[in-house]
Amino acid sequence: MRKLFSVNALLFLVMLAMFTACYKDKGNYTYQVPPAPVIENMDSVYEVFVGDSLIIAPQVKMEGTTTSSLEYSWTIHVPPITSSDTDRHYTGRDLRILFGLGPSTFTGRLAIENPANGMKYFRDFTIIGKTAFSKGMTVLSDDQGKTVLTFIKPDTTLQPYLFEAVNPGQTLPGEPTQILAIPVAYQPPVKSYWIFGRSGDQTGIQVDANDFKVIKTLKDNFFDAPQGEVLAHKMFVSPMGVISGVIGDKLYNGTTSTWNEAPTYGMFGQGAQGDYSLSPVMVFNFTGDYGPGNYIGFDKVKRRFVRFNLYGDATYFGPDYVVKGNSFDPKNLGMDLLHLQQITGGLCFGYFKAANDSIYECSMNTNFNGPFEFEALSKRPFVRQDLMSASTLMTATTSQILFFNYQDKVYRYNPINESIKEVETGFGGKTVTMLKLQDQQTLVVGTAGTLYFLDIRTGHEGTLLYKVEGIPGKVIDMAFRAQ
């Protein structure tokens, strides 16, 4: 027992000596951090057109070291979408390459190594690949029965008949109705366009936004396409980069249950199942950055509002909602829907034609993300019965100012006081064929051959900002692309 105690005591003394030595040694070392390079003449973002030269020539300085002794390497990271997509590596003080990676966004890194001590330093940057169609407007028009795509550059230069030039032997949908700009999922850049029409071999075609080459047809976007004609009506695009809307009289939504670069991403299944027949007019309310979403639809046979929720796929709930207010019965309107104009979220104005041909305006606010309520706010005869019909075009700002047309005129309508005023700009007697907001301050009006950009800011009554002329045929729709 005494021997064991002696061994333990000896171990304790040795450990105490070690800790004491460490304590006395604390702070006895002096470290000198080698100087880092100073990098100048290098931006964080580079925009370059595909096929042009990309040159990055930074100026590097390092205290106590000649920069000629440093080693430089560059890496451009390429997302592994296909097996041929690999990172690009270059050496040399400057990066000088012919950019051919395509119209997308890439991250890059400059690495600087000091061979004298093995230290490495890094500088990250971003490359945005562009094409001649990266910024501007794409216009869909009807030129005496021929569907035309025209690209308008930021300087208002026109490039008409793009589709035929890059897709020989192929045709766009006839009787054009709509063009949608489709973003990359979760990102703002426009990746493609969907063009829809009422006739032709194909009633819907998707084209690449960077070169206008055909990607696929509307029927190609079904896992199992319906028999006969596939006719799209009101279609929407979500921030997730998929389309949805009324096809035939059913609601279809593109799938998002896979990787957004997978070939099946955005394809249609069987549509929302249920006993309903949708009016072509409906509202899509996408909540938050990633959803969930919901739809306000109108059953044209049963003449009632119906609810759809986006739970992965679009799910039909019909009139399964709680009604608030007694201005009208959304489950039994007894009228035909002419227009359903979304203001923001679930706040909407509906315009209905009664059996005696009178037109009524109904305002409503829905909460279809729970507790699933439909608030009937008001019902009244529309103040100008002579200006509203099934062919009326309409759009609205989030401040509840509505714009609509009648023949060759555009009107500004404030439903709060029922004030209707003709905008200050005239359109030369040409029938208005398109109304679209570029933003909350700019209304775009389309006629045969011309786009008019109007100032609709507070205190402005639709004064002309500028116009673009020379568009083939009558303007039907347009899409904006900022990058």
FIMAR-878513 format. One line per 5 residues: number of its first residue (from 1); their letters; for each residue x, y, z of C-alpha. Coordinates in Angstrom, 3 decimals, padded with zeros to 6 digits. Each point is the difference from the previous one (the first is absolute). Layout:
N
NUM	A	X Y Z ~ ...
END
This chain:
483
1	MRKLF	000.000 000.000 000.000 ~ 002.883 002.363 000.842 ~ 001.722 -000.852 -003.284 ~ -003.154 000.803 -001.968 ~ -000.290 003.339 001.821
6	SVNAL	003.608 000.817 -000.814 ~ -000.535 -000.687 -003.713 ~ -003.113 002.196 -000.049 ~ 001.789 002.794 001.817 ~ 002.866 -000.194 -002.475
11	LFLVM	-002.401 000.230 -002.950 ~ -001.724 003.016 001.586 ~ 003.307 001.813 000.403 ~ 001.015 -000.705 -003.611 ~ -003.340 001.331 -001.338
16	LAMFT	000.220 003.065 002.247 ~ 003.438 000.737 -001.390 ~ -001.267 -000.350 -003.565 ~ -002.908 002.420 000.556 ~ 002.299 002.450 001.748
21	ACYKD	002.441 -000.133 -002.907 ~ -002.810 000.604 -002.486 ~ -001.260 002.965 001.998 ~ 003.452 001.563 000.192 ~ 000.429 -000.565 -003.763
26	KGNYT	-003.269 001.773 -000.901 ~ 000.559 002.997 -002.229 ~ 003.668 -000.747 -000.615 ~ -000.554 -000.372 -003.814 ~ -000.318 002.877 -002.495
31	YQVPP	-001.985 -000.661 -003.194 ~ 000.332 002.132 -003.103 ~ -002.867 -000.220 -002.516 ~ 001.356 000.248 -003.550 ~ -001.435 002.942 -001.955
36	APVIE	-003.030 -000.723 -002.179 ~ -000.162 001.150 -003.606 ~ -001.917 003.163 -000.853 ~ -002.195 -000.615 -003.059 ~ -001.147 002.986 -002.030
41	NMDSV	-001.724 000.457 -003.361 ~ -002.223 -003.028 000.582 ~ -003.804 000.131 000.196 ~ -002.338 -002.335 001.857 ~ -002.344 -000.466 -003.007
46	YEVFV	000.821 -000.308 -003.717 ~ -002.630 000.013 -002.738 ~ 001.099 -001.484 -003.309 ~ -001.779 -000.987 -003.207 ~ 000.339 -003.628 -001.061
51	GDSLI	002.725 -000.173 -002.642 ~ 001.738 003.201 001.142 ~ 003.344 000.274 001.777 ~ 000.046 000.009 003.777 ~ 003.066 001.787 001.354
56	IAPQV	000.735 000.421 003.703 ~ 003.373 001.657 000.615 ~ 000.415 000.784 003.701 ~ 002.860 002.066 001.395 ~ 001.639 -001.869 002.875
61	KMEGT	002.345 001.470 002.588 ~ 001.631 -001.755 002.951 ~ 002.311 001.600 002.509 ~ 003.503 -001.465 -000.022 ~ -000.736 -002.290 -002.941
66	TTSSL	000.356 000.457 -003.729 ~ -003.315 -000.877 -001.615 ~ 001.818 -001.801 -002.804 ~ 000.897 -002.716 002.482 ~ -003.646 -000.686 000.825
71	EYSWT	-002.021 -002.728 -001.672 ~ -003.514 000.666 -001.314 ~ -002.824 -002.438 -000.747 ~ -003.637 000.558 -000.990 ~ -003.048 -002.238 000.432
76	IHVPP	-003.466 000.493 -001.495 ~ -002.572 -002.248 001.635 ~ -002.476 -001.630 -002.419 ~ -003.164 -001.597 001.473 ~ 000.016 -003.763 -000.763
81	ITSSD	-003.241 -000.082 -001.996 ~ 001.398 -002.427 -002.579 ~ 003.000 -002.342 000.017 ~ 001.967 002.404 -002.187 ~ -000.379 002.869 002.476
86	TDRHY	003.271 000.299 001.919 ~ 001.817 002.881 001.658 ~ 002.368 001.989 -002.192 ~ 003.579 000.571 001.205 ~ 002.531 002.532 -001.298
91	TGRDL	003.430 001.245 001.062 ~ 001.727 003.321 -000.465 ~ -000.085 003.436 001.513 ~ -002.924 001.085 -002.200 ~ -003.114 -001.903 -001.047
96	RILFG	-000.413 000.368 -003.764 ~ -002.506 -002.380 -001.550 ~ -002.655 -000.156 -002.710 ~ -003.151 -000.387 002.079 ~ -002.069 -002.951 -001.183
101	LGPST	-001.636 -001.371 003.129 ~ -003.447 001.243 -000.984 ~ -002.530 002.524 001.260 ~ -000.031 -000.643 003.725 ~ 001.627 001.098 003.254
106	FTGRL	003.293 -001.564 001.094 ~ 002.181 000.432 003.075 ~ 003.760 000.334 -000.400 ~ 003.064 000.107 002.233 ~ 003.480 001.424 -000.384
111	AIENP	002.657 -001.795 002.088 ~ 003.359 001.664 000.674 ~ 002.795 -002.137 001.498 ~ 003.291 001.159 001.481 ~ 002.452 -002.868 -000.662
116	ANGMK	002.410 001.413 002.562 ~ -002.225 -000.950 002.918 ~ -002.823 -002.018 -001.552 ~ -002.661 002.557 000.923 ~ -003.097 000.212 -002.243
121	YFRDF	-002.415 002.898 -000.378 ~ -003.400 000.019 -001.722 ~ -002.288 002.527 -001.690 ~ -003.503 -001.003 -001.139 ~ -001.970 001.556 -002.862
126	TIIGK	-003.118 -000.594 -002.097 ~ -000.382 -000.332 -003.780 ~ -003.365 000.699 -001.645 ~ -000.177 -001.478 -003.498 ~ -002.249 001.997 -002.307
131	TAFSK	-001.383 -000.156 -003.516 ~ -001.484 002.637 -002.270 ~ -003.377 -000.892 001.554 ~ 001.002 000.314 003.659 ~ -001.683 003.390 000.473
136	GMTVL	-003.058 001.340 -001.746 ~ -003.600 -000.856 -000.811 ~ -001.496 -002.866 -001.979 ~ -003.246 000.888 -001.774 ~ -002.638 -002.461 -001.210
141	SDDQG	-002.090 001.324 -002.894 ~ -002.497 -001.140 -002.619 ~ 000.915 001.120 -003.514 ~ -003.093 -000.788 -002.096 ~ -000.278 -003.501 001.396
146	KTVLT	003.735 -000.651 000.347 ~ 001.438 -000.142 003.524 ~ 003.177 002.063 000.347 ~ 002.664 000.320 002.713 ~ 001.912 003.290 000.083
151	FIKPD	002.847 000.853 002.350 ~ 000.445 003.643 001.003 ~ 003.457 000.960 001.246 ~ 000.495 002.583 002.780 ~ 000.691 002.643 -002.682
156	TTLQP	-003.437 -000.923 -001.554 ~ 001.611 -001.686 -003.031 ~ -002.365 -002.680 -001.377 ~ 000.861 -003.554 -001.025 ~ -003.218 -001.478 -001.480
161	YLFEA	-000.725 -003.543 -001.264 ~ 002.561 -001.555 002.367 ~ -001.725 -003.365 000.286 ~ 000.093 -000.820 -003.712 ~ 003.634 001.066 -000.260
166	VNPGQ	001.233 -002.523 002.571 ~ -002.632 -002.755 -000.447 ~ -000.285 -000.633 -003.742 ~ -003.129 -001.905 -000.984 ~ -001.715 000.410 003.381
171	TLPGE	-002.944 002.263 000.804 ~ -001.260 001.788 003.076 ~ -003.515 -000.610 001.381 ~ -002.685 001.749 -002.049 ~ -002.367 002.627 001.418
176	PTQIL	002.539 000.983 002.703 ~ -001.267 000.684 003.513 ~ 002.877 000.189 002.476 ~ 003.759 -000.012 000.570 ~ 001.529 -000.868 003.386
181	AIPVA	003.586 000.664 001.098 ~ 001.207 -003.005 002.013 ~ 002.722 000.620 002.611 ~ 002.656 -002.396 001.188 ~ -001.459 -001.677 003.088
186	YQPPV	000.564 002.172 003.090 ~ 001.956 002.570 -002.074 ~ -001.008 003.076 -002.023 ~ 001.706 -000.604 -003.398 ~ -002.436 -000.917 -002.777
191	KSYWI	000.785 -003.451 -001.347 ~ -002.714 -000.547 -002.604 ~ -003.307 001.222 -001.415 ~ -003.292 -001.835 -000.400 ~ -002.144 001.176 -002.937
196	FGRSG	-003.680 -000.980 -000.157 ~ -002.691 000.232 -002.674 ~ -003.392 -001.381 -000.946 ~ 000.831 -001.848 -003.216 ~ 002.739 -001.645 -002.033
201	DQTGI	001.877 -003.280 000.210 ~ 001.099 000.997 003.489 ~ -001.940 002.322 002.318 ~ 003.006 000.511 002.266 ~ 003.761 000.119 -000.596
206	QVDAN	002.902 000.612 002.382 ~ 003.083 001.759 -001.389 ~ 003.407 000.769 001.468 ~ 000.180 003.622 001.125 ~ 003.580 000.364 -001.230
211	DFKVI	-000.335 -001.208 -003.573 ~ -003.767 -000.612 -000.546 ~ 000.529 -003.625 -000.990 ~ -002.864 -002.396 000.743 ~ 000.339 -001.981 003.216
216	KTLKD	-003.306 -001.894 -000.066 ~ -003.696 000.262 -000.788 ~ -002.928 000.201 002.399 ~ -000.868 -003.657 -000.617 ~ 003.620 -000.920 000.751
221	NFFDA	-000.459 001.545 003.449 ~ -002.492 -002.711 001.057 ~ 000.989 -003.329 001.479 ~ -003.121 -001.293 -001.740 ~ -001.519 002.606 -002.335
226	PQGEV	-003.807 000.169 -000.277 ~ -001.566 -001.259 -003.201 ~ -000.976 002.514 -002.672 ~ 000.661 003.727 000.096 ~ 001.966 001.326 002.966
231	LAHKM	-001.054 003.633 000.369 ~ 001.540 002.238 002.659 ~ -001.957 002.972 001.299 ~ 001.207 002.167 002.879 ~ 003.495 -001.180 000.965
236	FVSPM	002.261 001.097 002.855 ~ 003.658 -000.357 000.914 ~ 001.244 -000.470 003.557 ~ 003.357 001.129 001.460 ~ 000.930 -003.688 -000.010
241	GVISG	000.203 000.114 -003.795 ~ -003.052 -002.107 -000.884 ~ -003.272 000.861 -001.724 ~ -003.563 -000.730 001.024 ~ -003.470 000.985 -001.123
246	VIGDK	-003.176 -000.988 -001.766 ~ 000.433 -002.527 -002.807 ~ -003.320 -001.032 -001.480 ~ -002.176 000.537 003.052 ~ 002.319 -001.577 002.605
251	LYNGT	002.842 001.389 002.109 ~ 003.522 -001.310 -000.644 ~ 003.129 000.788 001.964 ~ 003.604 -000.784 -000.910 ~ 001.727 -002.408 002.358
256	TSTWN	002.684 001.299 002.374 ~ 000.656 -003.272 001.813 ~ 003.385 -000.580 -001.638 ~ 003.257 001.825 -000.759 ~ -000.713 003.143 -001.970
261	EAPTY	002.473 -001.045 -002.725 ~ -001.605 -003.420 -000.435 ~ -001.801 -000.515 -003.347 ~ -003.272 -000.742 001.830 ~ 000.061 003.208 002.060
266	GMFGQ	-003.044 002.132 -000.813 ~ -001.882 -002.732 -001.870 ~ -003.764 -000.496 000.362 ~ -001.651 -003.009 001.598 ~ -003.727 -000.689 -000.242
271	GAQGD	-001.148 003.362 001.293 ~ -002.037 000.767 003.092 ~ -002.626 -002.706 000.396 ~ -003.614 000.935 000.715 ~ -003.448 000.780 -001.368
276	YSLSP	000.470 003.489 -001.428 ~ 000.174 001.878 -003.297 ~ 002.198 003.076 000.263 ~ -000.510 003.355 -001.632 ~ 003.170 001.040 -001.888
281	VMVFN	000.302 002.898 002.464 ~ 001.575 -000.715 003.389 ~ 002.505 001.381 002.514 ~ 003.239 -001.532 001.226 ~ 001.210 001.095 003.444
286	FTGDY	003.543 -001.206 000.714 ~ 000.812 000.715 003.638 ~ 003.557 000.496 001.209 ~ 003.143 -000.834 -001.940 ~ -000.674 -003.736 -000.187
291	GPGNY	-003.742 -000.250 000.501 ~ -002.388 -001.461 000.856 ~ -002.336 001.422 -002.623 ~ -003.689 000.023 -000.754 ~ -002.387 000.726 -002.852
296	IGFDK	-003.305 001.837 -000.153 ~ -001.999 -001.643 -002.760 ~ -003.543 000.314 -001.311 ~ -002.095 -002.994 -000.997 ~ -001.723 001.235 -003.169
301	VKRRF	-002.671 -002.714 000.114 ~ -000.943 000.206 003.690 ~ 000.719 003.751 000.051 ~ 001.906 000.010 003.247 ~ 003.476 000.773 001.281
306	VRFNL	002.173 -003.000 000.747 ~ 003.210 -000.443 001.934 ~ 003.200 -001.791 -000.995 ~ 003.034 -000.345 002.252 ~ 003.504 -000.712 -001.146
311	YGDAT	001.166 -002.893 002.172 ~ 002.760 -001.170 -002.309 ~ -002.660 -000.644 -002.641 ~ -003.075 002.182 -000.430 ~ -002.827 -001.426 002.131
316	YFGPD	-003.684 000.764 -000.595 ~ -002.088 000.999 003.039 ~ -002.963 001.505 -001.863 ~ -002.239 002.226 002.143 ~ 001.626 -001.286 003.208
321	YVVKG	000.516 003.370 001.662 ~ -001.739 002.188 002.565 ~ -001.952 002.961 -001.405 ~ 000.311 003.348 001.753 ~ -002.246 002.922 -000.926
326	NSFDP	-003.366 -000.082 -001.742 ~ 000.546 002.260 -003.019 ~ -000.285 -003.040 -002.251 ~ 000.098 -003.771 000.232 ~ 003.277 -001.246 -001.535
331	KNLGM	-001.352 -003.544 000.005 ~ -003.018 000.943 -002.129 ~ 000.455 003.165 -002.058 ~ -002.413 -000.819 -002.816 ~ 002.029 002.154 -002.399
336	DLLHL	002.727 -000.544 -002.622 ~ 003.531 001.171 000.787 ~ 001.494 002.477 -002.476 ~ 003.157 001.065 001.854 ~ 001.737 -000.789 003.264
341	QQITG	002.653 002.599 000.784 ~ 002.483 -000.628 002.798 ~ 001.142 003.069 001.946 ~ 002.387 -001.642 002.431 ~ -000.096 -003.375 001.750
346	GLCFG	-003.619 -001.108 000.318 ~ -001.474 003.480 -000.541 ~ -001.855 -000.016 -003.343 ~ -002.700 001.686 -002.048 ~ -002.356 -002.164 -002.051
351	YFKAA	-002.210 001.149 -002.862 ~ -003.106 -002.060 -000.771 ~ -002.746 000.007 -002.609 ~ -003.485 -000.712 001.320 ~ -002.875 -001.628 -001.881
356	NDSIY	-001.395 003.450 -000.928 ~ 003.445 000.973 -001.438 ~ 000.728 002.378 002.883 ~ 003.630 000.024 001.121 ~ 000.820 -000.162 003.709
361	ECSMN	003.214 000.713 001.844 ~ 000.774 -002.198 003.010 ~ 002.973 000.545 002.281 ~ 001.358 -002.787 002.164 ~ 002.909 -001.018 002.187
366	TNFNG	000.948 -003.635 000.435 ~ 002.226 -001.772 002.458 ~ 000.536 -003.403 -001.536 ~ 003.103 -000.899 002.024 ~ -002.087 -000.417 003.156
371	PFEFE	-002.479 000.435 001.594 ~ -001.360 -000.195 -003.591 ~ -002.305 002.992 -000.053 ~ -001.734 001.837 -002.832 ~ -001.000 003.538 000.946
376	ALSKR	-002.694 001.481 -002.264 ~ 000.738 003.713 000.313 ~ -002.405 001.700 -002.419 ~ -002.318 -000.410 -002.982 ~ -001.305 002.812 -002.209
381	PFVRQ	-000.850 000.754 -003.640 ~ 003.096 001.099 -001.862 ~ -000.042 003.759 -000.348 ~ 000.531 000.009 -003.798 ~ -001.938 -002.918 -001.438
386	DLMSA	000.746 001.187 -003.552 ~ 003.781 -000.406 000.424 ~ 000.167 -003.599 001.270 ~ -000.264 -003.190 -002.051 ~ 001.544 -003.462 -000.282
391	STLMT	002.732 001.423 -002.272 ~ 001.055 002.678 002.493 ~ 003.675 -000.076 001.029 ~ 000.874 000.859 003.585 ~ 002.934 000.396 002.377
396	ATTSQ	000.432 001.570 003.439 ~ 002.561 001.454 002.376 ~ 000.379 -001.144 003.592 ~ -001.453 003.369 001.088 ~ -003.389 -001.081 -001.460
401	ILFFN	000.108 002.106 -003.154 ~ -001.388 -001.952 -002.972 ~ 000.647 000.650 -003.684 ~ -002.230 -001.383 -002.736 ~ -000.658 000.646 -003.674
406	YQDKV	-002.944 000.578 -002.243 ~ 000.792 -000.109 -003.712 ~ 002.750 002.623 -000.574 ~ -000.044 001.527 003.493 ~ 001.468 -000.862 003.403
411	YRYNP	-001.669 001.019 003.252 ~ 001.280 000.487 003.534 ~ -002.517 -001.282 002.553 ~ -000.006 000.601 003.747 ~ -002.572 -002.375 001.556
416	INESI	000.036 001.864 003.317 ~ -001.857 002.988 -001.460 ~ -000.996 -001.635 -003.320 ~ 001.942 002.658 -001.899 ~ 000.758 -000.883 -003.635
421	KEVET	002.298 002.217 -002.078 ~ 001.505 -000.487 -003.425 ~ 003.816 -000.016 000.115 ~ 001.701 003.011 -001.546 ~ 001.707 -001.918 -002.789
426	GFGGK	-001.888 -000.724 -003.194 ~ 000.742 -002.926 -002.294 ~ -000.732 001.426 -003.407 ~ -003.376 -001.676 -000.304 ~ 001.569 -003.477 000.123
431	TVTML	-001.740 -002.705 002.049 ~ 001.783 -000.818 003.246 ~ 001.083 -003.662 -000.048 ~ 002.165 -000.231 003.140 ~ 000.172 001.514 003.490
436	KLQDQ	002.910 -000.923 002.243 ~ 001.852 001.470 002.952 ~ 003.754 000.284 -000.367 ~ 000.073 001.057 003.653 ~ -002.249 001.889 002.408
441	QTLVV	000.838 003.299 -001.724 ~ -000.113 -001.005 -003.677 ~ -002.917 -001.284 -002.074 ~ 000.757 -001.501 -003.418 ~ -002.720 000.212 -002.649
446	GTAGT	000.220 -002.037 -003.188 ~ -001.697 000.703 -003.316 ~ 000.682 -000.990 -003.596 ~ 003.691 000.712 -000.561 ~ 000.658 002.030 003.144
451	LYFLD	000.751 -000.206 003.714 ~ -000.809 003.032 002.158 ~ 001.669 000.421 003.408 ~ -002.146 002.171 002.302 ~ 000.796 001.744 003.281
456	IRTGH	-002.570 -001.062 002.616 ~ 001.708 001.274 003.127 ~ -002.101 001.846 002.555 ~ -000.982 003.318 -001.531 ~ 000.568 -001.218 -003.556
461	EGTLL	-002.902 -000.990 -002.221 ~ 001.690 -002.282 -002.498 ~ 002.260 002.493 -001.739 ~ 002.221 -001.418 -002.735 ~ 003.571 -000.852 001.021
466	YKVEG	001.068 -001.445 -003.363 ~ -001.203 -002.399 -002.655 ~ 001.493 -002.752 -002.153 ~ -001.250 -000.278 -003.562 ~ 000.516 -002.457 -002.843
471	IPGKV	-001.222 -003.178 001.717 ~ -001.494 -002.447 -002.536 ~ -003.765 -000.322 000.481 ~ -002.105 000.689 003.078 ~ 001.650 -000.418 003.381
476	IDMAF	-001.485 -002.850 002.083 ~ 002.387 -000.344 002.958 ~ 003.560 000.694 001.084 ~ 002.610 -001.159 002.506 ~ 002.782 001.980 001.671
481	RAQ	003.538 -001.159 000.608 ~ 002.380 001.992 002.194 ~ 002.930 -002.444 -000.190
END
